[in-house]
Amino acid sequence: MPETLGALRRLGVEIPITAGRPFRGISFLNGSQEVDAGFPASYGLGVRRTTLHAILAEQAAANGVQLLWRTSPTGFTRTGVRLEQRVIATNWIVAADGGNSTARAWGALDPPPSSQRRFGFRRHYRVAPWTDRVEVHWGDDCQFYVTPVGPQEVCVALLSKSPRLRIAEALPRFPALAARLACAAAISQERGAACTTARLPRVYRGRLALVGDASGGVDAITGQGLFLAFSQALALAEAFVAGSLAQYEAAHRRLARRPAFMARLMLMMDGRPRLRRRVMRIFAEEPRLFARMLAVHVGSASAVDYAVNGLQLGWRLVRA
């Protein structure tokens, strides 16, 4: 997303536009209903995760980071981190090892069990992107979102509450999208992961700080996971300078508010076809409202806009 690219630039990482495919807005599609809005400034970039990882690793190495590939931490000690047969002495420990974080468990920071759990599966297809938007296709119990990632490549992702629902099974429920992909060759394996909306009571203990999905997260449909991780990294660096992880925790909570709100708003439409049709009709009648909501989503609107847009949508829903 545009603000994710901005957070990366503040970290000193520039993703060249040639590394992926730019997209310039979001489209919502619900059967015959469709609404569309462009980003108020800049652009997003569809990038293969392997490409992003390579760029990040190269930048880290250029900054003097020692990368220990194929080396698994086995625990913490009083002085540092145990890596197989040796201990690395540390002033701080940062755990960025994902939603199923092992380090988080070692630090006794695991969240309580969450019922807000969904499952995502993605696959890449060789086909020319047909739009410069990310498309979100809404169904009764699942969503597809389609991101252009190259001149002849799109990434198709499925989100649902079922760990058994796969792309091939769900695609016929979306005839327009199925027609787009009918002659497209799949060029990657289907891969999946659990997607949990979670807010941890704490994101640090002692010298240990959690970053990214290890520190909690929002539903993947928001597209804000990378933005949160990179913004948290910036806030954590400032906390290191100040010598206070309590400062990081406060910043972490502040950063999570808007994505969490947008996740709740979007997921209100999941499994509620009548509400979804009403919301889509309102956006179609007032396209500027959809554009303003998108501006809030990507951080290009003020806190006042955040409140006004929410109230306007709520008022229209009451009247509808």
N, C-alpha and C positions, 0 to 999 in steps of 0.2 A: 504494500500500500504506500501512497506518497509519503506519509509521515514516518514509515519504516525506513525508507530511503534517506529521509532527513536525519533520523537517529543514527543511521550508519555513517553518514557524513560527519556527524559530530564525534563519532568514534574514530574518524580518520580513514574510513573505508568507503571507496567510491565504486559502485557497481556499474560498469560500462553498459550503456544501453544495448550494445551489441551482444551482451551476455544472455539476453532474453528477448522478450517481446513486450513493448510498452502497451499498457491499457489505460484508458482515459475516463473511466466511469464504471457505473454498476447498472445492470438491468435486472429487474424482478419479472419473472414470468410465472403465471398461474393459469394453466389452461389457455384460454383465448385472451386473457388479460395480460397486458405488458406495460410496465413503467420503466423509465430510463432517465438517468441524470449523469452529467459529467462532473468530474472533480472540479472544485472552484479554482484550484491552482495545481500546477505540476502534473505528474502522471504516476501511475503505478507501473510495476515491472514484473512480468511473469518470468520466473527463473527456475530452472531445475535445481532441486536441493543439492545435488552433487556439485553443480557449478558454484552455488553459493558457498558450500563448505570449502571448496578448493580456494576460493578468493579469501575467505576468512582465515584459513590456515596459513596461506601465503603472507597475509598482512601480519598475523600474529608472529610468525617466524621473523619477518622483517623488523618487528619491534623488539626482538630479543627474547621472545618466549621459547622455552625449551619444550618441544612437543614429544611426549613419550608415547608413541603409538604401540598398540598391543600390550599395554601395561595396565593391569587392573588394580585399583586400590582395594585393600583388604580390611581397612579399618583406620580408626584414629588412635593416636597415642597422646600422652600429655604434652609432647613437644611438636607433633606434626601429623603427617599422613603416612600410613604404612603402605608401601608399594611392593608387594611380594616379599622379597627378602631384605628390604632396606626401608629406612624411615627418612622422609623428606621433612626437614625442619621448616615450620611455617609461622608467620605472624598472623595470617588470616587463612581461612579455608573457604573456598567458594564452590558450592555444589550446583552444577548446571547439568545434571544427569537425567533430566526428563521427568515425566509424570509419575513413573514408577521408581523414583529416586531411592537408591540404596543409601546414599549419604544422609538423606533426610531421615531415614529410619535410624541410622546410627546416632544421629543427633537428637533423637526423640522429638522430632518436629512433625511427625505424620499427622495429617488431618483426620477428623472423624469420618466414618464411612459416609459417602455421598450418594444420594438417589439420582442426582442430575448427571447421569452417565449416558453418553451416546457413543456411536461407533462410526468411524470413517474409513472408507476404502477409496483408493485412487489408482488411476491408470492413465497412461499417455497414449494418444492416438496421432497417427500421421495424417493430418488434414490441414489445409490452409485455414487459419482463423477466419470466421465469417463476420466478426465484429471486433471493434476496439474496446469493448466492455468486458468485464467479468459478468457472466450470466448466472443468476441464481434461479433455478427451476424448482418451484414449490409443488409438492405432492401432498397427499393426505397424511402419510406417515413417514415421509423422507424428503430430502432435498438433494438435488444435484447442483454443483457449481462448476462452471467451465471457465478455465483461465487460458488465454493464449500464452504460449511459452516459446514460440519460435515461428519462423515464416511458414513452416509446414507442420506445426505441432501444437496440440492443445492438451491440457491436463484436465481430466474429468474426475471429479470427486463426489462420492456419495456419503451422505450423513443420515443416520437413522438411530432409533433406539434398539434395533435388533442387531446382535453380533453375527447373525446368520444371513442377513440380507446382503447380497452381492450385486455388483454393477450389472451383470448380464441379466439377472432376475428382475431388477428394478427398472431397467431402461425401457422395456415395452410400455410401462405406465406413462411414459413421457414421449408421445409419438413424434412431436416436432424435433426433439433432440435425437431420438432414435434414427430419424430420417437423415439428420446431419451426419451421423456416424455410421450409416449403413455400409458405406464402401470404404471406410477408414480402417487402416490396419492398426491393431494394438501393437505398440512398440516398447512396452514395459510390462513387467509382471504386475498383477494386482496386489497391492500391499495395503494393510490396514492397521489401525491402532484405536485404542479406546480414547475417548474425548470426554474429560471430566471437568465440569464447572466446579471449582473449589476455591474457597478462601481460607487460608491457614490462620489459626489464631496468632502464630508468630512465624517470622521468616528468618530469624537468627537465634542462636544460642551460643554464648561465649564467643569464640573466634570464628564460628561457622555461620555463613550466610547462604541463603538459597536464592537462585536466580532462574528465570524462565519457568517452564512447566514444573520444575521441581518445587517452585514456590507457590504453586496454585495457578489456575488459569481460567480462561473463558472458552465458551464453545467455539469450535473451529469455524463456524459459519460467519463469525465476525471478521475473520482474516486479520486479527490483531495480535496473534500469539508472538510473532517475530518482533512487532513493535514493542510489546511489553518487555520481552527479553532484552532487547538492545537498550531501551530506555532505563530498565532496571540496572543494566551494567553501568550506564553513565552515573546514575544516582549512587550506586555502590562505590564507584571510584571517588566521588565527592565525599562519601562517608568515610572512606579510608583516609583521605587527607585530613578530615576533621577528627579522626580517631574515634568515631561513634557509629556503631551499627544501629543504635536506636534512631539515628537520623535517617538511615537507609530504610528502616521499617516504616517510618512515617511517610517517606517519599513513595515507597512501594504501595501503600494503601491509597495514596493520592492518585498515582498513575492508574490504578485498577478501576477507579470509580466509573469513568466514562465507558470503557469497554464492557464492564459488567452490566451497566445500564442498557447499553445497546444490545447485548446478548439477551437480556430478559425481554426486551421489546421485540426482537426478531423471533424469539422462541415462543412468544405468545401466539404466533400464527401457526406453530407446528401442531398438527393434529386438530386444528380448529378451522375447518374449511369455510364455515359461514363468516367467522371473524376475518379470515384471510381475504375472502372476496370483498368484504366491506372496506378493509384497509386498502386493497388494491384499487377499488373504485374511487376512494377518496384521493389517492395519489394521482390517479388518471385525471380526475376533475381538477386537481390543484397540483400540477407538476412542480411548481415552485416549492411547495411544501416538501415533496420528496427530495428535491435538490437541497433544501435547507437541512433536512434530516441527514442526508449524506455528508454535508459539510460538517455537521456535529460529529458524525461517525469518524471522520478522518482528521478531526482536531482543527478544522478551519473556521470554527464558530466559537463565540464567547459563551460564558456560563449563562448569560441572559438569554441568548438564542436557544441554548440547551433547554431552558425551562419553558420559554414561549412556544417553541415548536412542539414540545411534549403536550402542553396544555391545549394547543390548537388541534392536534391530532385527537386527543381525548375528547374535546368538545364536539368535533365532527363525528366521532364514533357514537357519542350519546345521541346526537341529532339524527344519525343515519337510520 
